[in-house]
Amino acid sequence: MKIELCDFASNLELPAFGSTGCSATRKCEVATFLAQISHETTGGWATAPDGPYAWGLCFKEEVSPQSDYCDSSNKEWPCYAGKSYKGRGPIQLSWNYNYGPAGKALGFDGLKNPNIVSNNSVIAFKTALWFWMTEQKPKPSCHNVMVGNYVPTASDRAANRTLGFGLVTNIINGGLECGVPDDARVNDRIGYFQRYAKLFNVDTGPNLDCAYQKSF
């Protein structure tokens, strides 16, 4: 199945995705997006046919969640009893404070009906693109990082949050993966990125990991 991601994003009123900057910048952003969602949904293993990085987008939801991902301290987006806000969709949307605003922005009730992100493929990809394009301070948007619109603050500079693919990983899951040299999860993301960059014939640029970055 061919997915025209840029056209899809345009229909979501997110036309800047994959269409900002020169051709190389556009390709690099799409390659980064595909790499990150491929890692989040990977079914690959070291000796997999065609290599581990040919096995993205295998799972539509988190296989073994460690909790229901409810931050009860967040009163703006309160959890509903019996609902799990585990990772779902291409970006593995997680936590009530992401499901709530994603649903509000995209027209579904993310707090009452989080399962729709697993069960509706259009909504699933909408949530991934919403997360990609949306700034959640103090985090910049993944989009702004990849198109060069990221302006580091003094705190960012002190935390060594340098422009590149590694900063996108920090935005997505830095609390668990960044600040750890040679982290296997980070390396998997990089492997996917290098594969897609090669397919698109575009340079990956520097700062692929976040080993020496502090998380947001």
Backbone hydrogen bonds, N-H to C=O, Kabsch-Sander energy under -0.5 kcal/mol:
donor,donor_aa,acceptor,acceptor_aa,energy
3,I,1,M,-0.5
4,E,2,K,-0.6
5,L,3,I,-1.5
8,F,4,E,-2.6
9,A,5,L,-2.8
10,S,6,C,-2.1
11,N,7,D,-2.0
12,L,8,F,-0.9
12,L,9,A,-0.5
13,E,10,S,-1.7
14,L,9,A,-2.6
17,F,14,L,-1.7
19,S,16,A,-1.8
20,T,16,A,-0.5
26,R,22,C,-2.3
27,K,23,S,-2.6
28,C,24,A,-2.4
29,E,25,T,-2.2
30,V,26,R,-2.2
31,A,27,K,-2.7
32,T,28,C,-2.4
33,F,29,E,-2.6
34,L,30,V,-2.7
35,A,31,A,-2.2
36,Q,32,T,-2.6
37,I,33,F,-2.5
38,S,34,L,-2.0
39,H,35,A,-2.3
40,E,36,Q,-2.2
41,T,37,I,-1.2
42,T,39,H,-1.5
43,G,55,W,-2.9
48,A,45,W,-2.1
51,G,48,A,-2.5
54,A,51,G,-1.5
55,W,52,P,-0.9
58,C,41,T,-2.5
59,F,41,T,-1.2
62,E,87,G,-3.1
71,D,69,Y,-0.6
72,S,70,C,-1.1
74,N,71,D,-1.8
75,K,73,S,-1.0
83,K,80,Y,-2.1
85,Y,68,D,-3.1
88,R,93,L,-1.1
89,G,60,K,-2.9
92,Q,89,G,-1.2
93,L,88,R,-2.6
95,W,85,Y,-2.6
96,N,69,Y,-1.0
98,N,95,W,-1.6
99,Y,95,W,-2.3
100,G,96,N,-2.5
102,A,98,N,-2.1
103,G,99,Y,-2.4
104,K,100,G,-2.2
105,A,101,P,-2.3
106,L,102,A,-1.9
107,G,103,G,-1.8
108,F,103,G,-2.1
110,G,108,F,-1.3
113,N,109,D,-2.3
116,I,113,N,-1.3
117,V,114,P,-1.8
118,S,115,N,-1.4
119,N,115,N,-1.8
120,N,116,I,-1.8
121,S,119,N,-0.5
124,A,120,N,-2.5
125,F,121,S,-2.1
126,K,122,V,-2.1
127,T,123,I,-2.4
128,A,124,A,-1.5
129,L,125,F,-2.3
130,W,126,K,-2.7
131,F,127,T,-2.5
132,W,128,A,-2.0
133,M,129,L,-2.1
134,T,130,W,-1.4
135,E,133,M,-0.5
136,Q,139,K,-0.9
139,K,136,Q,-2.3
142,C,132,W,-0.6
143,H,132,W,-2.1
145,V,141,S,-1.6
146,M,142,C,-2.2
147,V,143,H,-1.6
148,G,145,V,-0.9
149,N,144,N,-2.1
150,Y,144,N,-1.2
157,R,153,T,-2.4
158,A,154,A,-2.2
159,A,155,S,-1.6
160,N,157,R,-1.3
161,R,156,D,-2.6
162,T,160,N,-1.6
165,F,206,P,-0.6
166,G,207,N,-2.6
167,L,164,G,-1.1
168,V,164,G,-1.0
169,T,165,F,-1.7
170,N,166,G,-1.8
171,I,167,L,-2.1
172,I,168,V,-2.2
173,N,169,T,-3.0
174,G,170,N,-2.0
176,L,173,N,-1.4
177,E,173,N,-1.9
178,C,174,G,-1.8
179,G,210,C,-2.5
180,V,177,E,-0.6
183,D,180,V,-1.1
187,N,183,D,-2.4
188,D,184,A,-1.8
189,R,185,R,-1.9
190,I,186,V,-2.3
191,G,187,N,-2.4
192,Y,188,D,-2.0
193,F,189,R,-2.3
194,Q,190,I,-2.9
195,R,191,G,-1.7
196,Y,192,Y,-2.6
197,A,193,F,-2.9
198,K,194,Q,-1.8
199,L,195,R,-2.1
200,F,196,Y,-2.3
201,N,197,A,-0.6
201,N,198,K,-0.7
202,V,197,A,-2.5
213,Q,210,C,-1.6
214,K,159,A,-2.1
